[in-house]
Amino acid sequence: MSNTETHPVETTCGSEGTGPAAGIEVLTPRDVPLGGPRAMRVRRTLPQRARTLIGAWCFADHYGPDDVSVSGGMDVAPHPHTGLQTASWLFSGEIEHRDSLGSYAFVRPGELNLMTGGHGICHSEVSTAATTVLHGVQLWVALPAADRDAARDFQHYVPPVTQLAGGEARVFLGTLAGQTSPVATFTPLLGAELVLEPGASVNLAADPGFEHGVLLDSGEVTLAGCDLKPAELGYAAPGRDTLTLRNPGAEPARMLVLGGPPFGEEIVMWWNFIGRTHEDIVAAREAWTAESPRFGRVEGYAGDRLPAPVLPNATLSPRRNPPAA
């Protein structure tokens, strides 16, 4: 999915006090069209001016539930990536994935597809004919400088369901609630789907060296006493050894829990590329436009590649998170 510029509003919950909600930031999403005459719209909480990353997580698109007979579903033509991994996670529907590594796979609910496009990869994403309602998230992970030219790779993992008191979790990256994913990453990461029953509350052991984000999909939840609305992302700075989540509503609450140590590197993000300098982005764009072997080709997609947009008439500046308060 394309990383167009977005500047959602950011609020801070409890920043003046010392109670449980102190220091929780609430990042609100912005609607972004994916393109086409019946563009499917997504809600984007990362990146934004206030916060570029949570750990190495640098991009979060949340979409649906969409009736594909109305929205047209997802049809993202072959497009390139550099310097990142894409993590696809669905709540409902099915997406066909093809990439220039030769991978042909399906994204299905409760199953992780993790694609690495360090030096360069391209892929397409199309919702299948069997899909009636499409609902999920697309996430990106920035690769550290030492690995930003990593070879193409594709991993698929189906995490088991971990039962909690009043809920359940599926841990697709890292460790949470006694479960550890075997999927390898280039920096320590946490990624999990969590469902809480009405009235349930959990205290999850957390790595105090991590910063964490909770992206609420549906229902109601409080993060350390701070209320989140659907599609909002609650951010907790490093230093917490427990994540306290509570569902005060009458319906189940579903969310993603993300985390990792502060990334600590400046990155340049433009379109579908991550680099370290303006020149990195220019080189990647030129290679894609020239149909360079750097990105390879997607076989089996019925249509043309996505053309790269025109670069802005300015030097792209590196971005990093503001210092922790």
Backbone bond lengths (Angstrom), bond angles and torsions (degrees), N, CA, C in turn:
res aa  C-N    CA-C-N  psi(-1)  N-CA   C-N-CA  omega(-1)  CA-C   N-CA-C  phi
1 M - - - 1.455 - - 1.525 109.78 -
2 S 1.302 116.37 147.36 1.453 121.49 -171.96 1.523 111.89 -81.16
3 N 1.330 115.65 141.93 1.461 121.68 -178.44 1.519 110.51 -99.08
4 T 1.343 118.03 76.20 1.451 120.74 175.80 1.521 109.47 -77.30
5 E 1.311 116.61 159.72 1.460 120.82 -178.49 1.522 111.33 -66.96
6 T 1.319 116.73 132.08 1.461 121.96 175.20 1.518 108.40 -139.26
7 H 1.329 116.59 146.91 1.453 121.34 -179.51 1.515 109.99 -133.76
8 P 1.361 117.26 69.59 1.460 118.58 -179.88 1.521 111.76 -64.90
9 V 1.317 114.85 161.71 1.455 121.10 177.16 1.518 109.09 -77.35
10 E 1.307 116.89 139.61 1.456 121.63 176.88 1.525 108.34 -116.65
11 T 1.339 116.18 137.43 1.452 121.03 174.43 1.517 108.58 -125.04
12 T 1.319 116.06 161.84 1.455 121.41 178.60 1.513 109.03 -119.96
13 C 1.321 115.68 133.80 1.461 121.53 -177.08 1.525 109.34 -105.43
14 G 1.319 116.55 116.35 1.456 119.58 174.54 1.508 114.67 73.79
15 S 1.319 118.64 24.74 1.458 119.71 -175.01 1.522 113.39 -68.96
16 E 1.335 116.93 -20.52 1.455 119.47 -176.63 1.525 113.57 -86.72
17 G 1.324 116.59 -15.11 1.451 118.37 -172.10 1.513 113.38 -110.48
18 T 1.329 115.35 -166.88 1.459 121.67 178.88 1.515 111.07 -124.17
19 G 1.348 118.33 11.17 1.452 122.34 179.80 1.514 111.40 -73.97
20 P 1.345 116.39 -174.90 1.465 120.21 -175.27 1.516 114.07 -62.24
21 A 1.334 118.15 -25.94 1.461 120.36 -178.35 1.521 112.74 -87.85
22 A 1.334 118.66 -3.11 1.460 120.96 -176.89 1.519 110.65 -57.23
23 G 1.329 115.45 131.33 1.453 120.22 174.96 1.516 115.65 82.17
24 I 1.329 119.82 3.47 1.456 121.76 176.82 1.519 108.63 -84.29
25 E 1.318 117.18 121.86 1.457 122.69 175.55 1.522 109.03 -97.14
26 V 1.314 116.70 140.94 1.460 121.46 176.04 1.522 107.89 -111.43
27 L 1.309 116.47 115.31 1.455 122.73 179.97 1.521 108.62 -98.25
28 T 1.319 116.73 120.26 1.456 120.87 -177.72 1.530 109.69 -94.91
29 P 1.338 117.04 148.24 1.463 119.90 -174.10 1.514 112.97 -86.29
30 R 1.310 113.82 166.51 1.459 121.59 171.87 1.523 108.62 -125.22
31 D 1.344 117.11 138.10 1.456 121.30 177.20 1.524 109.99 -72.39
32 V 1.335 115.27 133.38 1.464 121.97 179.75 1.524 108.36 -133.54
33 P 1.346 119.62 127.27 1.466 120.81 176.37 1.518 110.67 -79.47
34 L 1.345 116.30 139.84 1.461 119.73 177.38 1.517 112.45 -81.51
35 G 1.328 117.90 -10.43 1.454 120.35 176.56 1.511 111.91 111.61
36 G 1.345 115.41 164.69 1.451 120.91 179.60 1.509 111.47 95.75
37 P 1.355 117.15 165.60 1.464 120.82 -177.00 1.521 113.32 -65.22
38 R 1.346 116.89 -29.42 1.462 120.41 175.91 1.526 107.28 -120.03
39 A 1.318 115.63 63.35 1.456 121.06 -170.80 1.522 111.93 -60.52
40 M 1.328 116.36 127.99 1.445 120.47 170.21 1.523 107.88 -72.85
41 R 1.309 116.19 133.78 1.460 120.41 -177.92 1.520 110.03 -99.59
42 V 1.311 114.90 142.62 1.456 121.06 177.39 1.519 108.91 -121.32
43 R 1.326 116.19 159.36 1.463 122.61 177.36 1.528 107.89 -108.76
44 R 1.319 116.95 118.31 1.469 121.77 -171.52 1.525 109.79 -109.70
45 T 1.342 115.76 124.74 1.462 120.82 176.35 1.525 112.59 -109.58
46 L 1.307 118.83 -21.70 1.465 123.59 173.14 1.519 107.61 -132.39
47 P 1.358 116.88 139.90 1.462 129.24 -3.02 1.527 111.01 -85.89
48 Q 1.309 115.47 165.85 1.453 122.64 172.05 1.527 107.96 -154.03
49 R 1.310 116.56 171.02 1.462 119.06 -175.33 1.519 112.17 -61.66
50 A 1.332 116.45 -39.07 1.462 119.82 -175.52 1.525 111.96 -70.52
51 R 1.325 116.85 -32.17 1.459 120.01 -176.02 1.520 109.67 -152.24
52 T 1.315 115.80 119.74 1.456 121.06 -179.69 1.517 112.04 -89.56
53 L 1.329 117.16 -36.89 1.458 121.25 -174.10 1.524 111.75 -136.87
54 I 1.324 115.11 156.79 1.464 124.14 164.20 1.516 104.98 -127.31
55 G 1.352 116.55 106.34 1.454 118.26 -164.82 1.522 106.73 61.52
56 A 1.341 115.97 -133.99 1.467 119.95 175.15 1.522 112.28 -92.42
57 W 1.344 118.22 -1.20 1.465 120.76 175.54 1.523 108.39 -67.58
58 C 1.331 117.23 122.73 1.464 120.03 -172.99 1.518 113.53 -125.99
59 F 1.327 118.04 2.09 1.460 120.52 -175.25 1.518 107.44 -158.39
60 A 1.327 116.22 132.79 1.467 120.68 178.85 1.520 109.12 -143.85
61 D 1.325 115.77 112.45 1.460 123.32 173.22 1.523 108.65 -111.63
62 H 1.326 116.18 131.04 1.458 123.17 -177.88 1.522 106.60 -122.32
63 Y 1.332 118.00 124.63 1.456 119.95 -174.03 1.530 111.05 -135.71
64 G 1.345 114.47 152.18 1.456 121.51 177.31 1.519 113.01 84.57
65 P 1.364 114.69 -177.26 1.471 124.98 2.98 1.522 112.03 -71.22
66 D 1.344 115.90 127.14 1.456 123.03 -178.88 1.519 110.28 -112.65
67 D 1.322 116.08 128.08 1.455 121.79 170.20 1.524 106.86 -74.90
68 V 1.331 117.38 111.25 1.456 119.68 -172.46 1.529 112.18 -68.05
69 S 1.335 117.83 -19.21 1.459 119.30 176.32 1.525 110.91 -69.18
70 V 1.330 116.55 -20.07 1.464 122.06 177.78 1.527 111.19 -99.87
71 S 1.327 116.14 -47.08 1.469 120.12 -175.16 1.518 113.18 -81.24
72 G 1.336 116.68 -19.97 1.457 119.25 -174.90 1.511 112.84 88.35
73 G 1.334 117.42 -6.78 1.456 120.92 178.19 1.514 111.88 73.79
74 M 1.324 115.85 -161.99 1.461 122.42 -178.17 1.522 109.54 -106.31
75 D 1.316 116.02 129.93 1.464 121.93 173.54 1.515 106.82 -147.14
76 V 1.339 115.63 86.98 1.461 121.87 -178.55 1.519 107.60 -104.07
77 A 1.322 115.85 110.27 1.460 122.29 -176.62 1.525 110.84 -63.66
78 P 1.346 117.69 164.53 1.468 120.09 178.90 1.526 112.32 -50.94
79 H 1.324 114.61 128.42 1.461 121.75 -178.38 1.522 108.09 -144.70
80 P 1.329 117.78 156.53 1.469 120.91 -171.57 1.525 112.93 -94.64
81 H 1.337 114.27 163.87 1.469 121.83 170.66 1.521 108.89 -143.57
82 T 1.329 115.88 148.09 1.460 122.66 169.73 1.523 108.59 -138.45
83 G 1.334 115.97 150.03 1.457 121.78 169.49 1.506 116.50 68.58
84 L 1.349 118.38 21.72 1.463 119.36 -174.79 1.523 111.98 -154.08
85 Q 1.342 113.70 170.99 1.456 122.26 167.23 1.521 108.44 -119.37
86 T 1.334 117.42 145.33 1.457 121.62 173.64 1.524 108.40 -106.65
87 A 1.327 115.66 134.27 1.463 122.17 177.52 1.521 107.97 -118.45
88 S 1.326 117.36 117.55 1.459 122.71 -178.51 1.524 109.49 -106.22
89 W 1.360 115.49 133.15 1.465 120.89 -177.39 1.531 108.27 -143.82
90 L 1.317 116.67 125.05 1.456 122.01 -177.17 1.527 111.97 -112.61
91 F 1.345 114.82 148.22 1.464 122.51 169.86 1.529 110.70 -100.20
92 S 1.341 116.79 -32.82 1.460 121.08 174.47 1.518 109.03 -155.64
93 G 1.333 115.93 156.62 1.448 121.57 -179.13 1.514 111.97 95.95
94 E 1.317 115.48 -169.98 1.464 122.06 -178.05 1.526 108.57 -154.36
95 I 1.340 116.93 136.62 1.461 122.83 -178.44 1.524 108.82 -125.61
96 E 1.326 115.26 133.00 1.459 121.67 175.03 1.521 109.33 -86.39
97 H 1.319 116.36 127.09 1.467 123.10 -179.57 1.522 109.37 -113.44
98 R 1.326 115.48 129.78 1.466 122.15 171.80 1.520 107.75 -131.33
99 D 1.336 117.41 139.80 1.465 119.30 177.63 1.517 111.32 -140.67
100 S 1.347 115.39 172.01 1.456 121.55 -175.22 1.518 113.16 -79.85
101 L 1.330 117.47 -1.67 1.464 121.02 168.04 1.525 110.10 -77.24
102 G 1.342 115.52 -16.90 1.459 120.89 -175.63 1.513 112.81 102.18
103 S 1.341 116.96 3.61 1.461 120.60 -179.83 1.519 110.09 -70.50
104 Y 1.326 115.13 135.48 1.456 122.00 171.86 1.519 105.50 -132.32
105 A 1.335 116.01 110.70 1.463 119.96 -171.96 1.520 108.67 -147.37
106 F 1.331 115.00 171.62 1.453 121.39 177.65 1.519 109.57 -120.48
107 V 1.322 115.41 140.10 1.461 121.57 171.50 1.520 106.30 -92.88
108 R 1.335 116.83 123.53 1.461 121.75 -178.54 1.527 108.81 -130.54
109 P 1.320 117.45 158.17 1.469 120.49 -178.38 1.525 111.94 -54.71
110 G 1.342 114.89 134.50 1.458 120.60 177.12 1.504 115.00 76.07
111 E 1.348 117.68 13.08 1.462 121.69 -179.39 1.531 109.30 -127.03
112 L 1.325 116.47 133.70 1.456 121.55 -179.12 1.521 111.08 -92.73
113 N 1.324 116.89 132.37 1.459 123.12 164.76 1.523 107.33 -115.51
114 L 1.340 116.31 120.11 1.462 121.89 -178.44 1.521 108.50 -119.97
115 M 1.325 116.07 114.59 1.465 121.70 -178.22 1.522 109.91 -111.40
116 T 1.332 116.02 134.05 1.464 121.69 178.10 1.514 109.82 -104.24
117 G 1.335 115.15 124.44 1.457 121.53 175.14 1.504 109.05 -126.69
118 G 1.320 117.56 73.14 1.457 121.18 -178.35 1.514 111.10 -72.87
119 H 1.341 116.76 -81.36 1.468 120.14 179.05 1.518 111.01 -66.32
120 G 1.324 117.79 -34.53 1.451 120.20 177.38 1.517 112.91 165.59
121 I 1.318 115.99 135.28 1.456 123.23 175.62 1.526 106.70 -151.90
122 C 1.325 117.17 159.77 1.452 120.27 170.20 1.521 108.90 -136.00
123 H 1.344 116.06 154.48 1.458 119.55 -178.24 1.518 109.83 -156.44
124 S 1.328 114.78 165.46 1.463 122.25 175.34 1.512 108.68 -125.13
125 E 1.359 115.87 155.04 1.462 122.44 179.89 1.527 108.09 -137.66
126 V 1.340 116.16 120.19 1.462 121.34 -176.25 1.529 108.58 -136.58
127 S 1.337 116.94 125.83 1.463 118.76 174.79 1.530 109.02 -68.47
128 T 1.324 116.70 143.23 1.460 121.20 -172.93 1.529 111.59 -83.79
129 A 1.331 114.98 166.03 1.462 121.02 179.79 1.520 111.58 -64.56
130 A 1.332 117.20 -23.35 1.465 120.57 179.88 1.522 112.58 -77.09
131 T 1.331 117.28 -10.43 1.469 121.33 -176.28 1.525 110.69 -82.05
132 T 1.319 115.63 127.78 1.470 120.86 172.63 1.519 111.14 -107.72
133 V 1.341 117.43 -36.28 1.462 122.58 177.67 1.522 108.29 -128.01
134 L 1.332 116.39 123.54 1.458 122.12 -179.32 1.518 109.26 -107.61
135 H 1.334 115.99 129.84 1.470 120.16 -171.39 1.525 107.85 -158.04
136 G 1.330 117.60 120.68 1.457 118.64 179.76 1.515 112.48 178.82
137 V 1.327 114.75 -162.32 1.465 121.71 179.13 1.523 109.04 -137.26
138 Q 1.331 114.25 150.41 1.459 122.25 171.24 1.516 106.96 -123.03
139 L 1.329 116.11 126.81 1.460 122.45 -175.50 1.524 109.78 -124.81
140 W 1.330 115.66 148.60 1.462 121.30 172.98 1.522 109.20 -119.98
141 V 1.344 113.82 149.36 1.460 122.80 175.57 1.521 108.02 -122.06
142 A 1.334 117.51 124.24 1.458 121.13 176.51 1.527 109.77 -74.54
143 L 1.329 116.70 135.15 1.458 121.07 176.90 1.530 109.87 -85.75
144 P 1.336 117.49 139.87 1.472 119.56 177.63 1.527 110.11 -66.36
145 A 1.325 115.39 160.74 1.465 120.85 -174.58 1.522 112.21 -53.66
146 A 1.323 117.84 -39.52 1.464 121.14 -176.98 1.518 112.41 -65.67
147 D 1.341 117.19 -21.58 1.471 120.88 -174.78 1.520 113.11 -121.51
148 R 1.323 117.99 10.90 1.460 118.67 -171.72 1.523 113.18 -71.49
149 D 1.330 118.00 -10.40 1.465 121.46 173.35 1.521 111.17 -107.20
150 A 1.315 116.97 25.87 1.462 121.45 -178.88 1.530 111.01 -57.92
151 A 1.331 115.15 153.55 1.459 121.04 -179.35 1.526 110.65 -69.83
152 R 1.321 115.84 159.66 1.463 121.31 175.73 1.530 109.86 -60.38
153 D 1.343 113.86 143.54 1.468 118.76 179.91 1.520 108.13 -157.13
154 F 1.324 115.44 156.98 1.462 121.40 177.82 1.521 107.85 -146.27
155 Q 1.349 116.39 127.91 1.464 121.86 179.03 1.525 109.28 -127.21
156 H 1.321 115.16 142.68 1.463 122.09 177.58 1.515 107.93 -125.74
157 Y 1.344 116.58 134.86 1.468 120.18 -177.36 1.520 109.66 -147.77
158 V 1.335 115.11 135.39 1.464 121.69 176.43 1.529 107.60 -111.21
159 P 1.333 118.94 101.26 1.469 120.14 -177.25 1.516 111.40 -73.52
160 P 1.325 116.93 145.87 1.459 119.52 175.52 1.529 110.50 -71.97
161 V 1.320 115.42 161.23 1.463 120.96 175.98 1.521 108.42 -85.19
162 T 1.322 116.80 124.36 1.464 122.72 177.09 1.524 108.51 -101.82
163 Q 1.318 116.97 121.43 1.461 120.78 -179.63 1.524 110.59 -79.90
164 L 1.325 115.27 133.87 1.456 123.03 175.84 1.526 108.61 -117.29
165 A 1.307 117.00 164.37 1.466 120.27 173.63 1.523 107.74 -70.00
166 G 1.341 115.78 101.92 1.452 119.64 -179.55 1.510 114.62 91.26
167 G 1.320 117.72 16.23 1.446 118.72 179.28 1.512 112.71 179.15
168 E 1.332 115.56 -166.11 1.457 121.08 179.16 1.526 109.04 -152.65
169 A 1.341 114.91 158.85 1.462 120.83 -178.88 1.518 109.98 -136.56
170 R 1.325 114.94 148.76 1.467 123.23 170.55 1.524 106.59 -124.57
171 V 1.323 116.74 111.08 1.465 121.93 -175.05 1.522 108.24 -96.39
172 F 1.338 116.59 107.66 1.464 118.96 -177.15 1.519 113.36 -97.36
173 L 1.339 118.46 -18.92 1.460 121.98 173.41 1.529 108.45 -143.07
174 G 1.331 116.11 139.42 1.455 119.71 175.92 1.514 113.08 75.91
175 T 1.341 115.45 -153.52 1.468 122.52 -173.09 1.515 110.43 -130.47
176 L 1.329 115.86 134.28 1.459 122.57 175.52 1.517 108.30 -160.67
177 A 1.331 116.34 142.00 1.474 122.71 173.96 1.527 111.86 53.82
178 G 1.337 116.49 36.93 1.453 120.48 176.05 1.515 115.04 81.90
179 Q 1.334 118.19 0.99 1.455 121.69 178.70 1.527 110.39 -112.00
180 T 1.344 116.50 141.00 1.462 122.16 178.54 1.513 109.70 -126.91
181 S 1.324 115.83 128.91 1.453 121.18 176.70 1.528 110.06 -78.12
182 P 1.336 118.12 140.66 1.467 120.62 177.09 1.522 113.66 -83.42
183 V 1.329 117.98 -1.91 1.465 121.39 -175.43 1.530 109.65 -71.56
184 A 1.321 116.27 127.06 1.465 121.50 -177.62 1.523 110.69 -80.14
185 T 1.341 116.06 139.98 1.455 122.57 175.27 1.526 109.12 -131.26
186 F 1.330 116.96 165.79 1.455 121.72 -175.11 1.521 112.56 -87.53
187 T 1.328 117.68 -19.38 1.457 123.39 171.74 1.524 106.62 -134.20
188 P 1.335 118.49 157.91 1.474 119.00 176.70 1.532 110.18 -60.64
189 L 1.322 116.61 133.14 1.457 121.93 -177.97 1.507 110.80 -140.28
190 L 1.330 115.47 156.37 1.448 122.91 169.08 1.512 108.40 -126.67
191 G 1.326 115.96 132.55 1.454 121.81 173.20 1.520 109.10 -147.70
192 A 1.336 117.25 122.79 1.462 120.71 -177.35 1.517 110.20 -153.09
193 E 1.329 115.57 146.75 1.455 121.58 168.79 1.520 107.91 -96.23
194 L 1.322 115.99 133.64 1.455 122.03 -178.48 1.525 108.95 -128.48
195 V 1.330 116.49 133.15 1.466 122.11 175.19 1.522 108.00 -121.40
196 L 1.330 116.48 126.14 1.462 122.14 177.74 1.518 109.74 -112.47
197 E 1.323 116.31 134.21 1.458 121.46 176.60 1.530 110.24 -73.37
198 P 1.333 117.45 160.18 1.473 119.85 179.00 1.532 111.67 -53.91
199 G 1.333 115.33 131.34 1.460 121.25 178.38 1.510 115.27 79.91
200 A 1.331 118.37 -4.43 1.462 121.10 -176.57 1.521 111.34 -78.20
201 S 1.312 115.23 152.37 1.455 122.60 176.85 1.521 108.55 -139.54
202 V 1.339 116.96 137.72 1.466 120.85 178.65 1.520 109.37 -131.27
203 N 1.318 115.23 147.34 1.454 123.18 172.12 1.528 106.75 -116.67
204 L 1.315 116.46 105.18 1.457 121.81 -174.77 1.525 109.76 -97.89
205 A 1.329 115.88 128.11 1.460 119.84 175.71 1.523 109.12 -61.46
206 A 1.332 115.96 132.80 1.463 121.65 -176.32 1.522 109.93 -127.99
207 D 1.303 116.73 151.04 1.462 122.58 174.45 1.525 107.81 -76.22
208 P 1.326 119.73 116.43 1.473 120.32 -178.13 1.520 113.56 -65.26
209 G 1.336 117.96 -13.85 1.456 120.71 175.94 1.515 113.30 -82.69
210 F 1.340 116.15 -7.28 1.459 121.47 -179.53 1.524 110.48 -93.36
211 E 1.335 115.96 149.13 1.456 120.88 158.35 1.519 106.36 -96.67
212 H 1.333 117.00 150.91 1.454 121.09 -172.67 1.522 111.21 -129.29
213 G 1.311 114.86 152.09 1.452 121.62 173.42 1.514 109.83 -133.19
214 V 1.327 117.01 140.34 1.464 122.84 175.76 1.520 107.43 -120.27
215 L 1.326 116.48 112.34 1.459 123.11 179.43 1.527 107.98 -99.61
216 L 1.329 116.41 110.54 1.464 120.59 -176.91 1.525 109.91 -82.72
217 D 1.329 114.94 124.51 1.467 120.30 177.27 1.518 111.38 -88.39
218 S 1.320 117.15 -51.14 1.465 120.52 -175.99 1.518 110.09 -151.18
219 G 1.329 115.04 155.83 1.455 120.24 -179.51 1.517 111.90 86.07
220 E 1.331 115.57 -155.89 1.457 122.38 179.97 1.525 108.95 -127.61
221 V 1.322 116.32 145.30 1.456 119.81 175.53 1.522 109.00 -154.03
222 T 1.328 115.28 148.91 1.457 121.31 169.64 1.520 108.02 -113.86
223 L 1.329 115.83 135.37 1.458 123.22 175.26 1.512 107.28 -107.26
224 A 1.331 116.25 112.51 1.470 121.37 -177.77 1.521 110.84 51.04
225 G 1.335 117.02 38.19 1.449 121.99 177.57 1.508 115.21 87.95
226 C 1.332 118.50 -1.44 1.457 122.57 -179.05 1.526 109.35 -100.19
227 D 1.338 117.25 125.63 1.461 121.87 -176.92 1.526 111.13 -73.88
228 L 1.339 115.52 135.28 1.460 122.03 173.89 1.516 109.64 -117.44
229 K 1.322 115.89 142.57 1.450 122.79 173.81 1.522 108.98 -100.97
230 P 1.347 117.96 157.47 1.466 119.34 177.81 1.522 112.37 -52.63
231 A 1.313 115.33 137.35 1.465 126.41 -179.09 1.518 113.45 79.61
232 E 1.328 119.15 -4.98 1.462 120.97 173.65 1.525 110.11 -83.64
233 L 1.339 114.85 154.27 1.450 121.39 179.31 1.523 108.27 -120.74
234 G 1.327 116.57 118.02 1.452 121.34 177.11 1.516 110.18 -90.07
235 Y 1.334 116.26 130.72 1.465 121.96 -177.74 1.518 109.93 -111.04
236 A 1.340 115.86 132.15 1.465 122.55 175.67 1.524 108.53 -121.62
237 A 1.328 116.79 125.47 1.456 122.21 -178.58 1.521 110.73 -70.09
238 P 1.344 117.68 163.35 1.461 120.47 175.87 1.525 111.71 -57.19
239 G 1.304 115.72 157.59 1.455 121.45 178.05 1.512 113.64 116.31
240 R 1.333 118.48 -11.72 1.462 121.66 179.47 1.521 109.96 -93.84
241 D 1.325 116.21 130.27 1.464 119.39 174.59 1.526 112.07 -98.80
242 T 1.342 116.16 1.58 1.466 121.49 178.01 1.521 109.38 -142.82
243 L 1.320 116.37 136.20 1.458 122.17 170.06 1.522 107.51 -106.01
244 T 1.321 116.26 117.06 1.463 121.61 -179.28 1.522 108.75 -101.74
245 L 1.326 116.18 117.61 1.460 123.01 -177.97 1.517 108.95 -124.55
246 R 1.328 115.76 135.98 1.464 120.71 -178.70 1.527 109.76 -138.15
247 N 1.315 115.69 138.94 1.458 121.71 175.37 1.525 108.77 -103.24
248 P 1.346 118.67 104.50 1.460 120.69 -178.80 1.531 112.92 -87.26
249 G 1.323 117.19 -0.27 1.454 120.51 -172.42 1.513 114.03 -91.84
250 A 1.331 114.13 -177.61 1.469 121.72 -178.20 1.522 112.08 -97.35
251 E 1.346 117.50 -1.22 1.455 122.52 179.59 1.535 109.25 -123.78
252 P 1.342 117.49 158.53 1.462 118.59 174.97 1.526 111.12 -58.88
253 A 1.310 115.61 149.70 1.470 121.74 177.51 1.523 108.06 -114.83
254 R 1.326 115.47 129.37 1.472 120.29 179.68 1.520 109.08 -118.19
255 M 1.322 115.87 138.44 1.466 120.68 -175.17 1.516 109.99 -153.29
256 L 1.326 115.71 163.33 1.456 122.38 168.16 1.513 108.62 -107.72
257 V 1.330 115.97 138.26 1.466 122.60 174.57 1.522 107.05 -110.03
258 L 1.338 116.30 121.29 1.456 122.99 -178.47 1.523 109.12 -119.18
259 G 1.322 116.66 153.31 1.452 118.11 177.59 1.516 112.74 -171.47
260 G 1.325 114.06 168.87 1.452 122.19 176.82 1.512 109.38 168.96
261 P 1.329 118.13 162.81 1.462 119.70 175.73 1.525 109.93 -66.63
262 P 1.336 118.15 148.16 1.463 119.64 178.36 1.528 111.05 -48.54
263 F 1.335 116.01 134.37 1.468 120.89 -171.14 1.521 111.87 -65.69
264 G 1.324 117.70 -42.61 1.458 120.49 171.70 1.517 115.58 76.89
265 E 1.333 118.80 3.51 1.459 121.81 178.57 1.524 109.19 -121.72
266 E 1.317 115.85 146.41 1.451 119.85 173.02 1.529 108.92 -80.46
267 I 1.329 115.97 141.13 1.458 120.82 177.47 1.527 109.28 -130.93
268 V 1.305 115.37 155.31 1.461 122.41 170.96 1.520 106.86 -112.13
269 M 1.331 116.71 119.79 1.456 122.43 178.05 1.523 108.70 -113.45
270 W 1.323 115.38 126.81 1.466 120.56 174.61 1.515 108.02 -150.80
271 W 1.334 114.99 130.91 1.463 122.26 -176.08 1.525 108.88 51.88
272 N 1.319 118.75 -117.53 1.468 121.50 -177.85 1.524 112.69 -108.72
273 F 1.333 116.00 18.22 1.456 120.74 -176.22 1.524 110.66 -113.49
274 I 1.331 115.59 144.08 1.459 122.35 167.85 1.521 107.82 -123.23
275 G 1.327 115.49 126.71 1.450 121.50 176.39 1.511 109.87 -137.01
276 R 1.307 115.67 -164.31 1.461 120.90 177.45 1.521 112.04 -115.18
277 T 1.341 116.82 -17.43 1.454 121.44 -178.72 1.537 109.81 -139.18
278 H 1.316 114.90 163.40 1.466 121.19 173.55 1.522 110.32 -55.91
279 E 1.330 115.81 -40.15 1.463 120.29 -177.45 1.523 112.02 -65.05
280 D 1.335 117.40 -33.11 1.471 120.39 175.50 1.527 110.47 -59.05
281 I 1.325 116.03 -43.60 1.468 121.09 -177.50 1.519 110.28 -68.84
282 V 1.331 116.76 -43.25 1.460 120.33 178.80 1.529 110.39 -58.79
283 A 1.325 116.61 -44.51 1.465 120.64 -178.92 1.523 111.46 -64.33
284 A 1.333 117.04 -40.81 1.458 120.26 179.40 1.522 111.08 -65.77
285 R 1.322 116.38 -43.03 1.466 120.01 179.14 1.528 110.90 -62.27
286 E 1.334 116.71 -44.70 1.458 120.26 -179.90 1.525 111.20 -62.57
287 A 1.331 116.56 -38.60 1.466 120.05 179.36 1.527 111.15 -66.19
288 W 1.340 117.07 -39.96 1.467 119.80 178.73 1.530 110.59 -67.42
289 T 1.320 117.30 -43.58 1.456 121.34 -178.97 1.525 110.92 -63.27
290 A 1.333 116.92 -35.31 1.463 122.09 -179.45 1.528 112.47 -83.16
291 E 1.340 117.56 2.04 1.467 122.52 -176.40 1.524 111.02 55.00
292 S 1.324 114.61 44.87 1.459 122.35 179.80 1.527 111.57 -64.83
293 P 1.340 117.41 149.46 1.468 120.40 173.79 1.525 113.32 -60.96
294 R 1.336 117.31 -12.15 1.466 120.25 179.68 1.527 111.67 -52.94
295 F 1.334 117.55 -35.23 1.466 121.22 -175.99 1.517 113.52 -104.41
296 G 1.326 117.60 -14.66 1.449 119.98 -177.94 1.522 111.56 69.84
297 R 1.344 115.64 -163.28 1.458 121.05 -177.83 1.524 110.27 -135.40
298 V 1.314 115.20 147.63 1.460 121.58 173.85 1.525 108.02 -93.33
299 E 1.308 117.01 122.83 1.453 121.52 178.70 1.526 109.79 -96.63
300 G 1.331 116.37 138.28 1.453 120.70 172.21 1.507 115.36 98.88
301 Y 1.355 117.57 -4.34 1.464 119.39 177.29 1.522 108.93 -85.95
302 A 1.331 116.34 131.39 1.466 121.05 -177.41 1.527 110.00 -89.60
303 G 1.321 116.44 82.50 1.457 119.77 -179.81 1.514 110.92 160.05
304 D 1.325 115.45 -179.99 1.457 121.86 -178.04 1.528 111.09 -87.57
305 R 1.314 115.01 164.03 1.459 121.26 173.67 1.521 110.13 -71.32
306 L 1.336 115.60 158.67 1.467 119.49 172.51 1.524 109.11 -75.65
307 P 1.326 118.36 128.47 1.466 119.39 174.68 1.525 110.06 -75.18
308 A 1.317 115.46 149.28 1.468 119.44 176.37 1.513 109.85 -73.48
309 P 1.333 117.95 138.41 1.471 119.56 174.95 1.522 110.92 -68.08
310 V 1.321 115.25 167.82 1.460 121.22 177.93 1.527 109.22 -74.60
311 L 1.312 116.01 135.69 1.456 120.11 177.33 1.527 110.64 -65.54
312 P 1.329 117.64 147.88 1.467 119.70 175.76 1.519 110.97 -65.01
313 N 1.314 116.17 154.13 1.463 121.89 -179.42 1.531 109.82 -82.98
314 A 1.315 114.65 54.61 1.467 121.43 -179.67 1.515 107.98 -163.09
315 T 1.311 116.33 159.00 1.461 121.16 177.09 1.521 109.53 -75.54
316 L 1.314 116.29 128.31 1.465 120.69 177.99 1.525 109.14 -72.84
317 S 1.313 116.60 131.00 1.459 121.87 -175.18 1.525 110.49 -100.64
318 P 1.337 117.23 144.10 1.468 119.94 174.89 1.514 110.90 -64.05
319 R 1.325 115.02 152.62 1.470 121.61 179.41 1.524 108.66 -129.98
320 R 1.319 114.83 146.17 1.455 120.79 171.35 1.517 107.43 -148.39
321 N 1.321 117.38 168.67 1.449 120.47 178.65 1.519 111.10 -68.66
322 P 1.330 117.50 152.86 1.461 120.04 171.72 1.523 109.73 -65.59
323 P 1.336 118.07 154.48 1.460 119.87 176.69 1.522 111.21 -57.79
324 A 1.330 116.08 146.54 1.462 120.52 177.46 1.513 110.15 -62.78
325 A 1.353 114.94 140.43 1.470 119.55 -179.65 1.505 110.47 -68.64
